[in-house]
Every structure is written in structure tokens, then in C-alpha cells.
Amino acid sequence: MNGSFLIFLVSLSVFGLFGACTGGSLKMNFYDNSCPNAEKIVKNITQTLTAADPDVAADLLRLHYHDCFVRGCDASILLDTAAGSDPSEKQARPNLSLAGFDVIDTIKSEVEKSCPGVVSCADILALSARDAVSFQFNKTMWDVLTGRKDGIVSLAKEVTGNLPSPFSNFTTLQQLFALKGLNVKDLVALSGAHTIGAAHCGAFGRRLNFTGNNDVDPSLDSTYAQTLRSKCSTNPPDPTTTVDMDPGSSINFDSDYFLIVTQNKGLFQSDAALLTNSASANFVRLFQRQKNFFDQFALSMKKMGAIEVLTGSAGEIRKQCRVLN
């Protein structure tokens, strides 16, 4: 173990982050006694809505990710801006394209009918993200520990500097993930979530005019770049136009993402960045085997879902996910 990594571990212990990132007092089947049908309700509604709209899986997975990287997995991403208050996380620019809030509202409403004031929005978000992705496999893809409480603070200004950007280079990605207790293997595995869903042209448009001289990012396959240009032809890009992140496989959760990254067809600069570090590039190749990816994604999602969680007397159980009690 090198000295810098030892110092990092000591720092995590001193500031209490190591315990938080490994789950703290979260546990399996937290609601068995207080709301025994909670997880079944979440699963049934999530999978019904996912069957009707395959985009739900990508929406909920992205919501969970954006939530956990800012103030931890406390459902702060779900809060609307209260009258007279500073803008909430939801209004930060990287979060303006998020979707799935209505799905969480629907689930929360049904859970409240069964067990008022018992199940947190943070747990519903973590469970529904898992259940939506799991739908296509007809089995549970990873364990979700529960017992989270909901946060009472949500600030748009805290998003920058915490949430990794699609424009990030590898050093920035590694640093932001490390601050949350996640390593390079987690970084690459969680990037694999880009195997489902779509992105707006603005999230990658600068790669198509890299230096301002109508040139393409040299780390992007030139033929693929022309395809992207044909879809994002307006300047500025039409905010309603989206492009599949994993062409040809955007509604299937699989390992195809790692193949397209090695072909220089990753949509974002952050995707291309995974090939600029030898360790992360090795994981990209390793995760082309689907079993390797699924196994590690399960572990990394469990770690991510435990970032800085509120438990016990901290936070609250919101009656509605969009507003504080």
C-alpha cells in the first residue's frame, strides 16, 4: 500500500466518510416489520411503468446517480425549489434534462397509502433504479440496502464540483469519484450505465467543433462524428434533439458500451477519457465480457447507493418527495 493511498484512507476515517460509503446502518429488508409490502409495491409499479416505457430504466438510474453525488443518496435531487429559497439541485444546469420524477411520485403515493410516513424517498429512488434495470432480466440485478432518510437541503450551487461532467477528463473523474469513496473500477463500471438512454446534443456538441474551427475531437471516430453532426445540425443545438448513448442497443442493459468505447464511439469526452489511463482502459476491456460488467456494476451500485447516507435521527421521511414536510 503506497503512502498517498494510506493517507487517503486515514482521511476518510477521520471525516467519517469511509463508514458512510460502506453503508453505515443500512441493511437488507429494513422495512420488513414497519412496511412489509414496501419493496413489492416499488417493484410492481416500477416494472409496470418500465414495460410501458423502456426509457424509465435510464431515467431512474440517472436520477439515482445525480442524487448520490450531491449530498449523498438523500433524495435531495427530488426537491422542488421552495418559495423564497435558493434554487434546488433540480434547477442546476446538469440536472435540467433529468426525467423520472413522476415515476417516483407515483410510487411514493402508493407506498404512503400502505404505510404513511415510513418509507423514504431516498430508498424508493434506490430501489426503483434497481428494479427498472432488472426488468429486462426478470431477476434482481443487485442488492439494495435500505434505511436511508431524506435530506432537508437541496442547493443548485452545490452540483458543480460534486457531479462529474460529460466534459470531464480522467483526472477530474478520478478525483470526484475518490471523494465519494469510489475507485477507478467503480468509475468504469458505473460509466457502463451509458449503455442505456439518450443524451441531448449540448452534452457532447463541443466534440464536433473541438477548437472552434469546425474540427472534430481527435479521440472521436470520424465517421461516427459525421453521424452525430447530421443529428445535431443546428447551432445552437435544438434542446429537444437527443442521441442514443449506445447506438443500436440503447434500451438494452448490456456490455455493448465498453465495445463502442474501444472503437472511439463513446458519446462523451468522459467516455473517451476512460482510455487515457492504463488502469481504466484495462477495465474497459475486462467489462466487454458481460458477466464481468454485471458482477462489478452490482458491487459499484451498492457502494454508490451508500454514499453519505442519512440514517437514524438524521433527515426526515418526506410525505411527498418534491417538498419538505
C-alpha positions in Angstrom: 0.0 0.0 0.0 1.6 3.3 -1.0 1.7 6.3 1.3 -0.7 8.5 -0.5 -3.4 5.9 -0.5 -2.8 5.2 3.2 -3.3 8.9 3.9 -6.5 8.9 1.8 -7.9 6.0 3.9 -6.9 7.8 7.1 -8.7 10.9 5.9 -11.8 9.0 5.1 -11.8 7.5 8.6 -11.2 10.9 10.3 -14.0 12.6 8.5 -16.4 9.7 8.8 -16.8 9.1 5.1 -15.5 5.5 5.0 -18.3 4.3 7.2 -20.9 6.3 5.2 -19.7 4.9 1.9 -19.9 1.3 3.1 -23.5 1.7 4.2 -23.5 2.7 7.8 -26.7 1.4 9.3 -28.3 0.5 6.1 -29.4 -3.1 5.8 -31.3 -5.6 3.7 -35.1 -5.7 4.3 -35.1 -2.6 6.5 -38.9 -2.3 6.2 -39.8 -6.0 6.9 -41.6 -5.0 10.1 -42.6 -1.4 9.5 -43.9 -1.7 6.0 -43.6 -5.3 4.8 -45.1 -4.7 1.3 -42.9 -1.6 0.6 -40.3 -3.2 -1.7 -43.0 -5.2 -3.5 -45.0 -2.0 -4.2 -41.9 -0.3 -5.5 -41.1 -3.2 -7.8 -44.6 -3.7 -9.2 -45.1 -0.1 -10.1 -41.6 0.4 -11.4 -41.8 -2.6 -13.7 -45.3 -1.8 -14.9 -44.1 1.7 -15.9 -40.8 0.3 -17.4 -42.8 -2.2 -19.5 -44.8 0.7 -20.9 -41.8 2.9 -21.5 -38.3 1.4 -21.7 -36.7 4.8 -21.1 -37.8 4.7 -17.5 -34.8 2.5 -16.6 -32.3 5.1 -17.9 -34.2 7.9 -16.3 -34.3 6.4 -12.8 -30.7 5.2 -13.0 -29.5 8.7 -13.9 -31.7 10.2 -11.1 -30.1 8.0 -8.5 -26.6 8.8 -9.8 -27.2 12.5 -9.8 -28.7 12.3 -6.3 -25.9 10.4 -4.7 -23.1 12.6 -5.9 -24.5 15.7 -4.3 -25.1 15.5 -0.5 -25.2 11.7 -0.8 -28.2 9.5 -1.5 -30.8 11.6 0.3 -33.3 12.3 -2.4 -32.3 16.0 -2.4 -32.4 15.8 -6.2 -36.2 15.3 -6.0 -36.9 18.6 -4.1 -38.6 21.5 -5.9 -37.4 25.0 -5.2 -39.4 26.4 -2.3 -40.8 29.9 -2.5 -38.2 32.4 -1.3 -35.4 29.8 -1.2 -32.3 29.4 -3.3 -32.7 27.2 -6.4 -32.7 23.4 -5.6 -30.4 20.8 -7.2 -33.2 20.2 -9.8 -32.5 23.6 -11.3 -28.8 23.2 -11.8 -27.9 23.1 -15.5 -26.7 19.4 -15.5 -30.0 18.4 -14.0 -32.4 20.2 -16.3 -32.7 17.2 -18.6 -33.4 14.7 -15.8 -36.6 12.7 -16.0 -38.4 10.1 -13.9 -39.7 12.4 -11.2 -43.3 11.5 -12.0 -42.4 7.8 -11.6 -41.1 8.4 -8.1 -44.2 10.5 -7.3 -46.5 7.6 -8.4 -44.5 5.1 -6.3 -44.4 7.3 -3.2 -48.2 7.9 -3.4 -48.9 4.2 -3.4 -46.4 3.4 -0.6 -47.9 6.2 1.5 -51.3 4.6 1.2 -50.0 1.4 2.6 -47.5 2.8 5.2 -47.8 6.6 5.8 -44.6 8.3 6.8 -42.5 5.1 6.9 -40.6 4.7 3.6 -38.1 7.4 2.5 -38.0 8.9 -1.0 -34.2 8.1 -1.0 -34.9 4.4 -0.5 -37.7 4.5 -3.2 -35.2 6.1 -5.6 -32.5 3.4 -4.9 -35.0 0.5 -5.2 -36.8 1.8 -8.3 -33.5 2.3 -10.2 -32.5 -1.3 -9.5 -36.0 -2.6 -10.3 -36.2 -0.7 -13.6 -32.9 -2.0 -14.8 -33.7 -5.5 -13.6 -37.0 -5.7 -15.5 -35.5 -7.0 -18.8 -33.8 -9.8 -16.9 -36.7 -10.9 -14.8 -34.4 -11.2 -11.8 -32.8 -8.8 -9.3 -29.5 -7.5 -10.7 -28.1 -6.1 -7.4 -29.0 -5.9 -3.7 -30.2 -2.6 -2.3 -29.7 -1.9 1.3 -32.4 0.3 2.8 -32.9 2.6 5.8 -32.0 5.9 4.2 -33.6 9.1 5.4 -34.4 12.1 3.2 -32.3 15.2 3.2 -33.7 18.6 4.0 -31.3 20.7 2.0 -31.1 20.9 -1.8 -28.9 23.6 -3.5 -28.2 24.0 -7.2 -24.9 25.7 -6.4 -23.6 22.5 -4.8 -23.9 20.5 -8.0 -20.8 22.0 -9.7 -17.7 20.4 -8.1 -19.5 17.3 -7.0 -21.3 15.9 -10.0 -18.9 14.5 -12.7 -19.5 16.2 -16.1 -19.7 14.6 -19.6 -16.8 17.0 -20.4 -14.5 15.7 -17.7 -11.1 14.4 -18.3 -9.8 11.3 -16.5 -8.1 13.1 -13.7 -11.2 15.1 -12.8 -13.4 11.9 -12.9 -11.0 10.0 -10.7 -10.8 12.8 -8.2 -14.6 13.3 -8.0 -15.2 9.6 -7.6 -12.5 9.2 -5.0 -14.1 12.0 -2.9 -17.2 9.8 -2.8 -15.2 6.7 -1.8 -15.3 5.1 -5.3 -12.3 3.8 -7.1 -11.3 3.5 -10.7 -13.0 0.2 -11.1 -16.2 1.7 -9.8 -15.8 4.7 -12.2 -15.5 2.4 -15.2 -18.3 0.1 -14.1 -20.7 3.0 -13.4 -19.9 4.6 -16.7 -21.4 1.5 -18.2 -24.8 2.9 -17.3 -24.4 4.8 -20.6 -25.4 1.6 -22.3 -29.0 2.7 -21.9 -30.6 6.1 -22.6 -30.0 9.1 -24.7 -28.3 12.5 -24.4 -29.0 16.0 -25.7 -26.7 17.4 -28.3 -25.4 20.0 -25.9 -23.8 17.3 -23.7 -21.3 16.4 -26.4 -21.7 19.2 -29.1 -18.3 20.7 -28.4 -16.6 17.5 -29.6 -18.0 18.3 -33.0 -16.3 21.7 -33.1 -13.4 20.9 -30.8 -11.2 24.0 -31.2 -13.8 26.3 -32.7 -12.6 25.7 -36.3 -15.2 23.1 -37.2 -12.9 20.3 -36.3 -13.7 17.0 -34.6 -12.3 15.9 -31.3 -9.5 13.6 -32.4 -10.5 11.0 -29.8 -13.8 10.6 -31.6 -14.3 8.2 -34.5 -14.5 10.5 -37.6 -17.3 8.5 -39.2 -19.4 8.5 -36.0 -18.7 12.2 -35.7 -20.3 12.8 -39.0 -23.4 10.8 -37.9 -23.6 13.0 -34.8 -23.3 16.2 -36.8 -26.2 15.1 -39.1 -28.4 14.7 -36.0 -27.2 17.8 -34.2 -27.0 20.1 -37.2 -28.4 23.3 -35.7 -26.3 25.9 -34.0 -27.0 26.2 -31.1 -28.3 22.6 -30.9 -32.0 22.1 -30.7 -32.6 21.3 -27.0 -35.2 18.7 -27.8 -32.9 16.6 -30.0 -31.4 13.5 -28.4 -28.9 10.9 -29.5 -28.7 7.3 -28.2 -25.7 6.9 -26.0 -25.2 3.3 -27.1 -26.3 3.2 -30.8 -28.3 0.1 -31.6 -28.5 -1.1 -28.0 -29.9 1.9 -26.1 -32.8 0.2 -24.4 -30.8 -3.0 -23.6 -28.7 -3.0 -20.4 -25.6 -4.9 -21.7 -21.9 -4.6 -22.0 -22.0 -3.1 -25.5 -21.0 0.3 -24.2 -17.5 -1.0 -23.5 -17.0 -2.2 -27.1 -18.1 1.2 -28.5 -15.7 3.0 -26.2 -12.8 1.0 -27.5 -14.0 1.9 -31.1 -13.8 5.6 -30.1 -17.6 5.9 -30.3 -18.3 6.8 -26.7 -20.6 9.8 -26.9 -19.0 12.0 -24.2 -15.5 13.2 -23.5 -15.8 11.4 -20.2 -16.3 8.1 -22.1 -13.2 8.7 -24.2 -11.3 9.7 -21.1 -11.5 6.1 -19.8 -9.0 5.1 -22.5 -6.4 7.7 -21.4 -5.5 5.8 -18.2 -4.0 2.4 -18.3 -5.9 1.0 -15.3 -9.3 2.3 -16.5 -8.6 1.1 -20.1 -7.9 -2.4 -18.8 -11.3 -2.3 -17.0 -13.0 -1.2 -20.2 -11.6 -4.3 -21.9 -12.4 -6.5 -19.0 -16.1 -5.3 -18.9 -16.6 -6.2 -22.5 -17.4 -9.6 -21.1 -21.0 -9.1 -19.8 -20.6 -11.2 -16.7 -17.6 -9.2 -15.6 -19.6 -6.0 -16.1 -22.7 -7.1 -14.4 -20.9 -8.5 -11.4 -18.9 -5.3 -10.9 -21.8 -3.0 -11.6 -23.8 -4.7 -8.8 -20.9 -4.1 -6.4 -20.4 -0.5 -7.5 -24.1 0.4 -7.4 -24.2 -0.9 -3.8 -21.2 1.3 -2.9 -22.7 4.3 -4.7 -26.1 3.8 -3.0 -24.4 4.2 0.4 -22.6 7.5 -0.2 -23.1 9.9 2.7 -26.5 8.4 3.6 -28.6 9.9 6.4 -29.9 7.3 8.8 -31.4 7.1 12.3 -32.3 10.5 13.6 -30.8 12.4 10.7 -33.1 13.8 8.0 -36.8 13.0 7.7 -39.2 10.8 5.9 -40.9 13.1 3.4 -44.7 12.7 2.9 -44.2 14.0 -0.7 -40.8 13.6 -2.4 -40.9 17.1 -4.0 -41.4 19.1 -0.8 -40.2 19.1 2.8 -42.6 18.1 5.5 
